[in-house]
Amino acid sequence: MSIEPRLEALSEFLKTQRAKLHPHTVGLPAGARRRTPGLKVDY
C-alpha cells in the first residue's frame, strides 16, 4: 500500500472516531466553537 491511500485511510478513521466524541464525554464544557484559530495546518 502506498503512502497516499494509507494517509487517506488514517484520515477517514480519525474523522469517524472524532465525530463520535462530544465535549461533555471527555470533560470539556459544551460550547459553540470547538476549534482554536491558528492551530489547523493545511499541507
ABEGO torsion letter per residue (X at the ends): XBAAAAAAAAAAAAAAAAAABBAAAAGBBBBABABBBGABBBX
